[in-house]
Amino acid sequence: MHLSHLSESLKGSEIVRLGNEIKDKIRAGRRIYNFTIGDFDSGIFPIPDALEKAIHEAYKEGFTTYPPAEGILELRESVGQFISAREGIHYSPGEILIASGGRPLIYALFRAIVDKGEKVIYGVPSWNNNHYVHFVEGEHVQIETTPDQQFLPTAAQIKPLLKNATLLALCSPQNPTGTVFSKAELQSICDAVVEENLRRGPDQKKLFIMYDQMYWTLTYGNTEHYNPVSLRPELKETTIFIDGISKVFAATGLRVGWALGPSTVIAKMKAILSHMGAWAPMAEQRATALFLLQKEKVDHYLFHFKAELEERLNLIYKGFMELRESGFAVDAVAPQAAIYLTIRFGLVGKSTEEGKRLSNQEEVTSYILDKAGLAVVPFSSFGAGKQSDWYRLSVGTCKKEEIPEMLGAVRKALEALH
């Protein structure tokens, strides 16, 4: 059977494939510490009480019909006030688009901006940029990143690639790494984009920035979040933000996301989404509109939510540092933001108790899953090279009492190698 070139050439989700393998092991009775999914266990991290109550009330009040394609006005106004108060950037309702989470917004943005064969620049590892470029048949311009740059593309890497590019896809705090752009680095990137757009003539398509900041409220310690429009206000004309409630309120299943950007782009994205029907549910829109304006309740929720996430990230980070100090070939990046910890297993070339040599990173991943029961996602699933020995560990479903047990299992698996 012959299908479209897109469907025949599109790669399935590597994370879904890994998830299916994990489910098979769990069904077989294996003890698995599943830190793969970028989601939350609602028994550990429930949504805010006030938001839940507002959703129930909205359903009782009959908010069960089609919403407007751009999202209800009161939610777009609330989003504008929320962002203005907390980030100091200002967007009118006509510059805000609501959809069922971030994914359809990203898809609509790529469709609205990128034509076939046009250059899209993005760092790897990063979440799904490779797939979205494939959807629009764009030209992949990947930037390989390293631990010393926090796995984020630098201005020095980006600047030589900007000529004739259409879109620069950035994410901070980043999925999968949980790292953030420093103020100085993001300023340098912004300056390079401003310079490139000034170079282009009035009839040339501008270079746009997609700035995915879905995790921006979840920063820890002294880490600060920065965005292009705050740093360089002239970039408001060419920057589109992707944001929403999925991560900030552990509300991935409520499907309320928003994009902020120039009204011309937002209008085209709205037109695309109107044909897809990717609207956020009416009752959830109504409830989110009410909740975002309840500053004290939002702050109270975030204070406790962030503390619980940070504690888990720090406990696992400390455990990996102790393993490294014990001489094992592991490493980790200190937690900065989001729900992710970047960890490393440099085990290629070592041999198991059975005498099998771990000859590549895929075998290392399988060994850690089989012997330690630890399920994490390799950076190769996020566009990095197959040889990368770094991984994403997500704590959204992590029970604190399991952490010492998991670290003990990892230590035993490492001790068994030679």
TAFEN-V220892 format. One record per residue. N is the residue number from 0. SS is DSSP state (2 for helix, 1 for strand, 0 for the rest). Layout:
n->N ss->SS
n->N ss->SS
This chain:
n->0 ss->0
n->1 ss->0
n->2 ss->0
n->3 ss->0
n->4 ss->2
n->5 ss->2
n->6 ss->2
n->7 ss->2
n->8 ss->2
n->9 ss->0
n->10 ss->0
n->11 ss->0
n->12 ss->0
n->13 ss->2
n->14 ss->2
n->15 ss->2
n->16 ss->2
n->17 ss->2
n->18 ss->2
n->19 ss->2
n->20 ss->2
n->21 ss->2
n->22 ss->2
n->23 ss->2
n->24 ss->2
n->25 ss->2
n->26 ss->2
n->27 ss->0
n->28 ss->0
n->29 ss->0
n->30 ss->0
n->31 ss->0
n->32 ss->1
n->33 ss->1
n->34 ss->0
n->35 ss->0
n->36 ss->0
n->37 ss->0
n->38 ss->0
n->39 ss->0
n->40 ss->0
n->41 ss->0
n->42 ss->0
n->43 ss->0
n->44 ss->0
n->45 ss->0
n->46 ss->0
n->47 ss->0
n->48 ss->2
n->49 ss->2
n->50 ss->2
n->51 ss->2
n->52 ss->2
n->53 ss->2
n->54 ss->2
n->55 ss->2
n->56 ss->2
n->57 ss->2
n->58 ss->2
n->59 ss->2
n->60 ss->0
n->61 ss->0
n->62 ss->0
n->63 ss->0
n->64 ss->0
n->65 ss->0
n->66 ss->0
n->67 ss->0
n->68 ss->0
n->69 ss->0
n->70 ss->0
n->71 ss->0
n->72 ss->2
n->73 ss->2
n->74 ss->2
n->75 ss->2
n->76 ss->2
n->77 ss->2
n->78 ss->2
n->79 ss->2
n->80 ss->2
n->81 ss->2
n->82 ss->2
n->83 ss->2
n->84 ss->2
n->85 ss->2
n->86 ss->2
n->87 ss->0
n->88 ss->0
n->89 ss->0
n->90 ss->0
n->91 ss->0
n->92 ss->2
n->93 ss->2
n->94 ss->2
n->95 ss->1
n->96 ss->1
n->97 ss->1
n->98 ss->1
n->99 ss->0
n->100 ss->0
n->101 ss->2
n->102 ss->2
n->103 ss->2
n->104 ss->2
n->105 ss->2
n->106 ss->2
n->107 ss->2
n->108 ss->2
n->109 ss->2
n->110 ss->2
n->111 ss->2
n->112 ss->2
n->113 ss->0
n->114 ss->0
n->115 ss->0
n->116 ss->0
n->117 ss->0
n->118 ss->1
n->119 ss->1
n->120 ss->1
n->121 ss->1
n->122 ss->1
n->123 ss->1
n->124 ss->0
n->125 ss->0
n->126 ss->0
n->127 ss->0
n->128 ss->2
n->129 ss->2
n->130 ss->2
n->131 ss->2
n->132 ss->2
n->133 ss->2
n->134 ss->2
n->135 ss->0
n->136 ss->0
n->137 ss->0
n->138 ss->1
n->139 ss->1
n->140 ss->1
n->141 ss->1
n->142 ss->1
n->143 ss->1
n->144 ss->0
n->145 ss->0
n->146 ss->2
n->147 ss->2
n->148 ss->2
n->149 ss->0
n->150 ss->0
n->151 ss->0
n->152 ss->0
n->153 ss->0
n->154 ss->2
n->155 ss->2
n->156 ss->2
n->157 ss->2
n->158 ss->2
n->159 ss->0
n->160 ss->0
n->161 ss->0
n->162 ss->0
n->163 ss->0
n->164 ss->1
n->165 ss->1
n->166 ss->1
n->167 ss->1
n->168 ss->1
n->169 ss->1
n->170 ss->1
n->171 ss->0
n->172 ss->0
n->173 ss->0
n->174 ss->0
n->175 ss->0
n->176 ss->0
n->177 ss->0
n->178 ss->0
n->179 ss->0
n->180 ss->0
n->181 ss->0
n->182 ss->2
n->183 ss->2
n->184 ss->2
n->185 ss->2
n->186 ss->2
n->187 ss->2
n->188 ss->2
n->189 ss->2
n->190 ss->2
n->191 ss->2
n->192 ss->2
n->193 ss->2
n->194 ss->2
n->195 ss->2
n->196 ss->2
n->197 ss->2
n->198 ss->2
n->199 ss->0
n->200 ss->0
n->201 ss->0
n->202 ss->0
n->203 ss->0
n->204 ss->0
n->205 ss->0
n->206 ss->0
n->207 ss->1
n->208 ss->1
n->209 ss->1
n->210 ss->1
n->211 ss->1
n->212 ss->0
n->213 ss->0
n->214 ss->0
n->215 ss->0
n->216 ss->0
n->217 ss->0
n->218 ss->1
n->219 ss->0
n->220 ss->0
n->221 ss->0
n->222 ss->0
n->223 ss->0
n->224 ss->0
n->225 ss->0
n->226 ss->0
n->227 ss->2
n->228 ss->2
n->229 ss->2
n->230 ss->2
n->231 ss->0
n->232 ss->2
n->233 ss->2
n->234 ss->2
n->235 ss->2
n->236 ss->2
n->237 ss->0
n->238 ss->1
n->239 ss->1
n->240 ss->1
n->241 ss->1
n->242 ss->1
n->243 ss->1
n->244 ss->0
n->245 ss->0
n->246 ss->0
n->247 ss->0
n->248 ss->0
n->249 ss->0
n->250 ss->0
n->251 ss->2
n->252 ss->2
n->253 ss->2
n->254 ss->0
n->255 ss->0
n->256 ss->1
n->257 ss->1
n->258 ss->1
n->259 ss->1
n->260 ss->0
n->261 ss->0
n->262 ss->2
n->263 ss->2
n->264 ss->2
n->265 ss->2
n->266 ss->2
n->267 ss->2
n->268 ss->2
n->269 ss->2
n->270 ss->2
n->271 ss->2
n->272 ss->2
n->273 ss->2
n->274 ss->2
n->275 ss->2
n->276 ss->0
n->277 ss->0
n->278 ss->0
n->279 ss->0
n->280 ss->0
n->281 ss->2
n->282 ss->2
n->283 ss->2
n->284 ss->2
n->285 ss->2
n->286 ss->2
n->287 ss->2
n->288 ss->2
n->289 ss->2
n->290 ss->2
n->291 ss->0
n->292 ss->0
n->293 ss->0
n->294 ss->2
n->295 ss->2
n->296 ss->2
n->297 ss->2
n->298 ss->2
n->299 ss->2
n->300 ss->2
n->301 ss->2
n->302 ss->2
n->303 ss->2
n->304 ss->2
n->305 ss->2
n->306 ss->2
n->307 ss->2
n->308 ss->2
n->309 ss->2
n->310 ss->2
n->311 ss->2
n->312 ss->2
n->313 ss->2
n->314 ss->2
n->315 ss->2
n->316 ss->2
n->317 ss->2
n->318 ss->2
n->319 ss->2
n->320 ss->2
n->321 ss->2
n->322 ss->2
n->323 ss->2
n->324 ss->2
n->325 ss->0
n->326 ss->0
n->327 ss->0
n->328 ss->0
n->329 ss->1
n->330 ss->1
n->331 ss->1
n->332 ss->0
n->333 ss->0
n->334 ss->0
n->335 ss->0
n->336 ss->1
n->337 ss->0
n->338 ss->0
n->339 ss->1
n->340 ss->1
n->341 ss->1
n->342 ss->1
n->343 ss->1
n->344 ss->1
n->345 ss->0
n->346 ss->0
n->347 ss->0
n->348 ss->0
n->349 ss->0
n->350 ss->1
n->351 ss->0
n->352 ss->0
n->353 ss->0
n->354 ss->0
n->355 ss->0
n->356 ss->1
n->357 ss->0
n->358 ss->0
n->359 ss->0
n->360 ss->2
n->361 ss->2
n->362 ss->2
n->363 ss->2
n->364 ss->2
n->365 ss->2
n->366 ss->2
n->367 ss->2
n->368 ss->2
n->369 ss->2
n->370 ss->2
n->371 ss->2
n->372 ss->0
n->373 ss->1
n->374 ss->1
n->375 ss->0
n->376 ss->1
n->377 ss->1
n->378 ss->2
n->379 ss->2
n->380 ss->2
n->381 ss->2
n->382 ss->0
n->383 ss->0
n->384 ss->0
n->385 ss->0
n->386 ss->0
n->387 ss->0
n->388 ss->0
n->389 ss->1
n->390 ss->1
n->391 ss->1
n->392 ss->1
n->393 ss->1
n->394 ss->0
n->395 ss->0
n->396 ss->0
n->397 ss->0
n->398 ss->0
n->399 ss->2
n->400 ss->2
n->401 ss->2
n->402 ss->2
n->403 ss->2
n->404 ss->2
n->405 ss->2
n->406 ss->2
n->407 ss->2
n->408 ss->2
n->409 ss->2
n->410 ss->2
n->411 ss->2
n->412 ss->2
n->413 ss->2
n->414 ss->2
n->415 ss->0
n->416 ss->0
n->417 ss->0
